[in-house]
Amino acid sequence: MSGPDQKMEMLRERFHRRAVSDRAEIIVALRQGDFAQLLRLAHGLAGIAAIFGYQEVSVRASALEDGIERELDDTALADLGGALIVALDEVGGSSCDRRT
């Protein structure tokens, strides 16, 4: 594996670890109604997920971010957060070459 490929693989693995961590934090933030934390997490995931081929995570994170900014009700935000959690399940349990 070449230097750039190794670097990309290292970054991909770091993203996978982050996805697992962010998933857990999203669950806690949803339970606590911590919309500032949800917004921070969703914003970060929306940008980085697509870079590694996880388009569904990016789309779901963007939808949650938008929902928070539009001040949707708690039920709608819980649904959006749940959809993001499901998308993140694909990342956390996947190998590097299995993407949504």
Sequence and secondary structure as in RCSB ss.txt:
>XXXX:A:sequence
MSGPDQKMEMLRERFHRRAVSDRAEIIVALRQGDFAQLLRLAHGLAGIAAIFGYQEVSVRASALEDGIERELDDT
ALADLGGALIVALDEVGGSSCDRRT
>XXXX:A:secstr
  HHHHHHHHHHHHHHHHHHHHHHHHHHHHHHT HHHHHHHHHHHHHHGGGGT HHHHHHHHHHHHHHHTT  HH
HHHHHHHHHHHHHHHHHTS TT   
